Amino acid sequence: MTDFVSQARQYASKVLSGEIPSCQLIQLMCMRWERDLQRDDIYLDHRSANRFCSYMETLKHFKGLLAGKRLKLELWQIFAFVNIFGWKYTATRRRRFRYADILVPRKNGKTMMAAGLALFMLFMDEEPGAEVYAAAVDREQAKLCFNGSKELLKGSIVEETARVRLGEIRNTANAGVYKPLTKETKNKDGLNPHAAICDERHAWATNEIYDLIKTGMGARSQPLIFSISTAGMDTSLPYYADIQVLKDVLLGLKEKDNHFIMLYIPDDGDRYDDPAVWAKVNPNLGVSVGLDYMEAECAEAKMKGGSTLAAFCVKNLNMWVDAPTVWIPDDDVAANNADFDKSQLDGADCYVGIDFARKTDIVAVAFWFPAFSVALFRFVVPEAKIQEVEDRVDYRRWKEQGWITESPGNVTDEDWFMAWLHGELGRYSVKGIAYDPWGMWNVLNKFGVYESKLIEYQQSIRFMSVPTKWMESAVLKHELNFLDNPVIRWMFQNVVIYTDPNANIKLDKARSRNKIDGVVALVDAIGGWLTKTSGKSEEIYKTHTLRVVKSFN
């Protein structure tokens, strides 16, 4: 029998030595493996690990050029399976991992891994009356894994004990059954799962089915929920928050010993057009993911931008892009950074924009320095928001890095905020403070010496179009400096733009799927600057009435 455990060791060693390109989260996964090898309360069952991997390599491809040939597991797949099926608790001799999450871009063999694992849990895991489910957001998605299992079953070592029907596979030797599962499935409350494949969880609107599977596993001795997915385009859905928790486990901030975690996610600052990044997050690059394919997809994404670029970043690179289309490509936003001595800003002329609409969430202040083309951002987040377990972004990390200021309590107190703001304003020569009157009316009397600098800035398209277009042009020309601020870079990715019939534009907070407060604050600051210095941001319909275009007939 092939020694797959030694190959798993090789994978971890090559990742940690840098021989295999990898992202930080994969390196942390391998560090966890090395620590686990030193523990006494768990042990690595070589026989179980090797048995599963050997079984997988008896299955045959059923699509493409490799159809009819036996599977050949790659090192990263071997590492995952050796962990899931090899680690056991010393006291019980039962498998350690009840949960496994693998987040990997498309074309890296996810479906084949999941479909083969489902068959093993039904036929080979020695579980009487095993119930196995292929769960997904809808029946068509659930059938992808289920139908893949049906194809792998043909000619396999377990085919003789299988009875295949339209919507189920039965194990006649142990009364086990394998079915697709969605929210439309009837009689879900009676589930007693031994294993569940949760496919493309990034698209699940709720965790209802996941929680149902989880609570139904209580009577099983060593069940498994195997979640396999790519990233998504909506961080308001629950799987994004779940991934943040799993990141914290790898970072050592949270404990979840019964959960195997493999997250191929780019590191902060990684660019979508960098082949080195492709290799870090596509473990099958050069195998099932061709380099020429990635080059062609990237070139098209760069050329078309918008939704094409968003789809490339999400599906091919596992970047979470939180907007249906990309207003300004992330590489253009990232290019608006340069080394800069921030001491030059002390006492410099600046224009300020404030977005203070929601005190329970993030408050953004943008300082715009026209002489340097520098935008300096300050973000304030309540202490309770930073500590939330189900948060959608890593405010905690940004706070530790100095990009976010924590305000005490559950909400940002107005008096606390104004005292803090006065301290920030005192560093510079403030020429104007543009504000949204809807969110600031009740603190206007607290600006003191800065009251004369206030500029009421309406958020309607009549006022917002000119500064938004000005900023858009400057960002695309790489003329600004955001001082490498990761928060504003994330917010630019969230922006959705509303365009009226006359091609005037504004930031659309209602349709933007996550926070854009810093971008709004910068538009306000630039609008205030244009109003004070050139008048270009006056109402776009103010200087003319209805115009009649003569007919050329």
ZARO-398679 format. One line per 10 residues: number of its first residue (from 1); their letters; for each residue x negated, y, z of C-alpha. Coordinates in steps of 0.02 Angstrom, whole numbers. Layout:
# ZARO-398679
NUM = A = X Y Z  ...
# end
This chain:
# ZARO-398679
1 = MTDFVSQARQ = 0 0 0  -63 174 -44  -123 274 106  -11 426 86  -51 488 262  -232 518 212  -169 616 62  -63 723 177  -219 757 279  -309 807 119
11 = YASKVLSGEI = -172 930 75  -182 1017 244  -371 1022 237  -373 1095 61  -244 1227 104  -339 1283 258  -506 1285 166  -433 1388 23  -461 1252 -106  -273 1248 -136
21 = PSCQLIQLMC = -203 1425 -160  -69 1457 -31  33 1591 53  20 1632 237  174 1531 286  105 1373 205  -60 1400 295  36 1416 459  129 1255 418  -38 1165 398
31 = MRWERDLQRD = -103 1241 559  51 1171 646  8 999 574  -170 1010 643  -103 1055 815  23 913 807  -118 787 779  -185 833 952  -21 803 1045  15 652 1154
41 = DIYLDHRSAN = 205 663 1155  218 628 968  127 509 853  111 482 665  190 319 611  84 276 459  193 129 411  353 232 404  272 375 311  188 262 184
51 = RFCSYMETLK = 346 159 162  450 310 114  321 381 -8  294 209 -86  481 191 -111  489 363 -196  356 310 -320  461 159 -372  594 276 -441  590 332 -623
61 = HFKGLLAGKR = 610 499 -708  769 514 -809  743 681 -899  620 757 -1021  454 689 -1082  429 583 -925  596 493 -938  574 309 -897  407 333 -808  383 310 -621
71 = LKLELWQIFA = 376 462 -508  204 519 -454  214 622 -296  108 778 -288  5 816 -132  126 947 -67  272 826 -85  175 689 3  136 811 144  321 852 164
81 = FVNIFGWKYT = 378 671 165  238 609 279  290 742 405  477 708 393  467 518 401  302 494 493  312 598 652  398 510 796  420 543 981  311 431 1087
91 = ATRRRRFRYA = 446 405 1219  588 352 1102  499 291 944  628 394 848  592 519 712  547 691 773  622 795 633  811 807 623  801 959 510  692 999 361
101 = DILVPRKNGK = 693 1157 255  593 1172 94  601 1340 5  517 1329 -164  543 1412 -335  637 1328 -476  559 1191 -585  454 1124 -440  549 959 -428  673 1002 -290
111 = TMMAAGLALF = 819 900 -357  714 744 -385  648 753 -206  822 776 -133  906 644 -242  776 513 -199  782 553 -14  971 533 -12  958 357 -84  827 308 44
121 = MLFMDEEPGA = 937 366 187  1083 265 118  993 103 72  823 94 156  837 178 327  918 30 415  1063 135 479  1228 38 492  1372 125 405  1262 268 350
131 = EVYAAAVDRE = 1356 420 286  1255 528 167  1316 691 89  1258 804 -51  1321 973 12  1325 1133 -90  1419 1295 -116  1537 1214 -242  1573 1044 -317  1472 1072 -475
141 = QAKLCFNGSK = 1315 1114 -376  1342 968 -258  1357 851 -407  1185 901 -471  1098 810 -329  1228 672 -320  1219 636 -508  1029 641 -496  1040 504 -365  1151 401 -480
151 = ELLKGSIVEE = 1021 412 -618  877 367 -501  976 218 -441  969 135 -612  836 1 -613  784 41 -434  745 -87 -299  912 -51 -213  1025 -57 -366  1087 -234 -328
161 = TARVRLGEIR = 1169 -179 -164  1246 -22 -239  1423 3 -299  1443 164 -399  1609 251 -422  1653 419 -494  1636 516 -332  1536 401 -219  1394 276 -204  1419 132 -81
171 = NTANAGVYKP = 1292 18 1  1378 -150 5  1248 -220 126  1284 -100 270  1451 -15 229  1362 149 196  1429 284 80  1359 436 -10  1471 577 -74  1466 758 -131
181 = LTKETKNKDG = 1527 882 0  1592 1060 -16  1714 1172 77  1851 1104 -38  1821 924 21  1970 856 118  1961 775 291  1792 853 334  1821 848 522  1793 659 528
191 = LNPHAAICDE = 1615 667 461  1482 562 547  1329 603 442  1167 506 447  1093 622 315  1144 776 217  1062 863 71  1103 1050 81  1067 1116 -92  1030 1299 -136
201 = RHAWATNEIY = 1083 1366 32  1038 1544 -20  1208 1548 -108  1313 1485 39  1432 1623 96  1444 1546 270  1363 1408 373  1530 1323 400  1483 1162 310  1307 1161 385
211 = DLIKTGMGAR = 1377 1178 561  1506 1043 526  1369 923 471  1262 969 620  1398 940 749  1446 775 666  1273 698 685  1286 670 873  1319 483 862  1169 449 748
221 = SQPLIFSIST = 1000 398 820  887 487 695  989 590 571  919 716 448  982 878 371  873 913 220  894 1091 153  811 1133 -11  830 1300 -98  756 1446 -191
231 = AGMDTSLPYY = 766 1625 -128  921 1729 -167  985 1901 -213  1092 1934 -60  1009 1949 110  1179 1975 192  1214 1789 171  1168 1677 319  1023 1579 245  914 1734 236
241 = ADIQVLKDVL = 933 1758 423  901 1572 449  738 1587 352  683 1732 463  704 1618 614  602 1480 530  465 1607 492  461 1649 677  439 1464 718  287 1455 605
251 = LGLKEKDNHF = 222 1617 680  238 1544 854  371 1670 909  507 1539 924  509 1353 965  599 1221 860  502 1060 874  627 953 780  624 1059 622  503 1033 476
261 = IMLYIPDDGD = 473 1198 385  393 1222 214  414 1400 145  330 1449 -18  358 1637 -3  241 1774 -67  143 1874 60  174 2059 91  104 2161 -52  97 2017 -177
271 = RYDDPAVWAK = 136 2071 -356  254 1976 -468  136 1986 -618  -17 1914 -529  -56 1734 -584  -140 1705 -416  27 1737 -333  112 1616 -452  -7 1480 -394  22 1519 -210
281 = VNPNLGVSVG = 210 1494 -218  229 1365 -358  148 1205 -292  187 1116 -456  104 1248 -565  19 1154 -705  128 1000 -675  314 1035 -695  290 1225 -702  183 1273 -852
291 = LDYMEAECAE = 68 1423 -845  124 1470 -1021  304 1465 -961  264 1583 -816  169 1701 -931  314 1710 -1054  445 1733 -917  341 1870 -833  313 1962 -997  500 1962 -1034
301 = AKMKGGSTLA = 540 2018 -856  416 2161 -867  484 2215 -1036  669 2209 -992  661 2255 -808  827 2264 -715  918 2100 -687  791 2003 -791  650 2059 -678  754 2024 -522
311 = AFCVKNLNMW = 793 1848 -584  609 1812 -619  555 1872 -446  691 1771 -359  693 1608 -456  512 1594 -510  423 1674 -362  543 1653 -214  547 1840 -183  708 1895 -99
321 = VDAPTVWIPD = 775 2037 -208  919 2120 -121  1009 2206 -265  1103 2143 -418  985 2242 -530  820 2327 -495  828 2515 -513  641 2543 -511  529 2388 -529  436 2343 -371
331 = DDVAANNADF = 266 2354 -456  303 2535 -501  353 2575 -322  196 2488 -259  89 2591 -379  141 2749 -286  10 2722 -152  -167 2786 -134  -298 2811 0  -261 2972 89
341 = DKSQLDGADC = -324 3058 245  -162 3094 338  -249 3225 444  -233 3338 291  -47 3345 324  -67 3427 495  10 3600 481  48 3577 295  208 3640 213  342 3507 206
351 = YVGIDFARKT = 526 3480 172  623 3358 279  769 3244 237  868 3154 373  987 3007 354  1073 2988 523  1236 2904 472  1229 2748 584  1156 2762 757  1173 2574 788
361 = DIVAVAFWFP = 1056 2535 644  909 2620 560  887 2809 557  772 2877 423  673 3039 415  574 3083 258  437 3216 258  400 3278 82  233 3370 56  240 3448 -119
371 = AFSVALFRFV = 59 3506 -118  -2 3326 -96  143 3233 -180  151 3132 -18  309 3060 59  289 3016 243  427 2913 323  482 2890 501  610 2753 542  698 2738 710
381 = VPEAKIQEVE = 784 2575 759  874 2540 925  789 2417 1041  939 2298 1035  933 2292 845  749 2246 845  781 2103 968  926 2027 871  895 1844 830  1003 1850 673
391 = DRVDYRRWKE = 924 2007 603  906 2021 415  733 2097 409  581 2084 520  598 2248 615  492 2173 753  341 2151 641  360 2325 568  371 2397 744  210 2307 793
401 = QGWITESPGN = 125 2375 637  180 2553 677  303 2577 533  455 2586 647  490 2679 809  598 2592 939  733 2692 1026  796 2628 1194  963 2541 1212  1096 2479 1094
411 = VTDEDWFMAW = 1113 2639 993  999 2784 951  1045 2914 1081  1065 3087 1004  969 3179 1141  828 3052 1135  821 3064 947  818 3254 944  678 3260 1073  579 3135 969
421 = LHGELGRYSV = 617 3230 808  557 3396 880  392 3312 919  376 3252 739  428 3418 663  300 3510 769  157 3427 675  194 3517 512  248 3682 436  431 3642 404
431 = KGIAYDPWGM = 508 3745 264  676 3659 254  777 3518 333  907 3443 217  1044 3343 301  1205 3253 262  1338 3356 353  1446 3202 384  1317 3117 494  1235 3268 577
441 = WNVLNKFGVY = 1372 3392 622  1369 3351 807  1181 3380 831  1158 3539 729  1157 3647 887  1008 3547 952  882 3598 820  830 3752 917  688 3845 829  719 3741 672
451 = ESKLIEYQQS = 902 3792 656  858 3923 525  775 3788 419  932 3682 403  1001 3650 228  1173 3570 218  1155 3445 77  1313 3364 12  1296 3183 -43  1408 3197 -195
461 = IRFMSVPTKW = 1341 3165 -370  1347 3352 -405  1205 3378 -283  1116 3211 -286  1088 3182 -472  948 3307 -504  836 3260 -357  869 3075 -386  817 3089 -568  666 3194 -518
471 = MESAVLKHEL = 610 3062 -395  644 2920 -517  534 3001 -648  394 3036 -524  396 2856 -459  394 2781 -633  247 2895 -678  159 2839 -516  141 3020 -461  193 3000 -278
481 = NFLDNPVIRW = 106 2927 -127  209 2823 -5  56 2786 103  78 2597 85  239 2599 187  318 2424 172  487 2482 239  517 2608 100  455 2481 -28  587 2357 34
491 = MFQNVVIYTD = 721 2492 30  683 2536 -151  717 2353 -196  890 2369 -118  947 2522 -216  1096 2514 -332  1129 2667 -439  1298 2739 -487  1303 2825 -656  1448 2934 -711
501 = PNANIKLDKA = 1507 2956 -892  1391 3107 -911  1237 3005 -860  1224 3090 -690  1165 2971 -556  1166 2946 -368  1115 2813 -244  1263 2698 -212  1259 2648 -28  1421 2551 -40
511 = RSRNKIDGVV = 1354 2433 -173  1176 2422 -110  1166 2257 -16  1045 2316 117  969 2472 189  918 2617 75  915 2752 211  734 2803 179  765 2826 -7  919 2932 32
521 = ALVDAIGGWL = 818 3037 154  683 3067 23  812 3120 -108  882 3243 21  708 3311 58  668 3333 -126  839 3410 -154  806 3535 -16  636 3575 -90  707 3602 -264
531 = TKTSGKSEEI = 846 3711 -194  726 3822 -97  592 3837 -231  674 3825 -402  860 3809 -384  859 3655 -496  962 3550 -380  1113 3664 -375  1277 3584 -420  1264 3512 -596
541 = YKTHTLRVVK = 1437 3576 -645  1422 3746 -560  1341 3846 -699  1459 3801 -840  1641 3765 -871  1722 3644 -995  1626 3645 -1159  1703 3614 -1331  1599 3527 -1463  1641 3582 -1639
551 = SFN = 1697 3451 -1761  1581 3411 -1906  1722 3346 -2015
# end
